[in-house]
């Protein structure tokens, strides 16, 4: 696994003409951003923060998408229970 990761970082760095350290920095930033968005949306879905606050942190589009996804899951569960 580590070899695959190292090879991927090297290939990305070569393709972009950037040092591997910069690729790793970008990857860390993207990963932290994804984890942050997941945390905020989870808190919103669990009623720990309100909609306005969630929108302030992650944006209206992400909040709307999360609401649609939750509604789809709830609809599927409801359908399954009534089938």
N, C-alpha and C positions, 0 to 999 in steps of 0.2 A: 504494500500500500504506500509506504513512504517513497519507494522508488518511483511509483506511478506519479505521485504528487510532485516529486522533484523533476521528473521528466516533463510533466505538464507545465510547471513553472518555467523551466528552461525554454520550452517550445514557445510559450506565450511571449516571454521576454525577447526571444530572437525575432519572432514575427512582428512585434511592436517596436523593436529597436530600443528597448528599455532595459535597465539593470533588473536582475531578479529581485533585488530588495524592493524596488518600486512596485513590481508585480505583487509581491507578498503584502506590501502595505495597502495596495488597492483591494486585494482580496480580503484582508482583515477589515477594512472600512466597509466593504459591501456586506460582509458577514455580520458585523455589528449592526449595521443599518437594518438588515433583515430581521435580526433578533429583536431589535428595538420595536419595529413595526409589529411583529408578532406579539410582543409584550403589551403594547398599547391596545391593539385590537382585542386581545384576550381580556384585558382589564375592562374594556368597553362592553364586550359581550357578557361579562360576568357582573355587570352593573357596579363596578368599582370606580369608574369614571363616567362622566356624562358624554353625550354625543359631541357637544361643542368642544370639549377638551380633546377628545379623540381626533376630531377634525383639525384642531390647532396643531396637534403633534404629528399626524401622519397624512393629513389631507383628505378632502371630501371624497375623492375618487376611491381611495382605499377603504374608507369607512363604508361607502355605498356598496362596494364589491363584497366586503365582509358581511354586510346585512343581507345581500342577495344570496350569498353562499349559505348563511345560517338559515334563511328562509327555505332554500331548496332542501337542506337536510331535514328541517322540521316537516316540510311537506312530504318527503319520502317516508319518514318515520310514521307520520299520520296515515299515509296511504297503506303502509305495511301493516299497521295495527288494525285497519279496517278492511283488509283484503280477505 
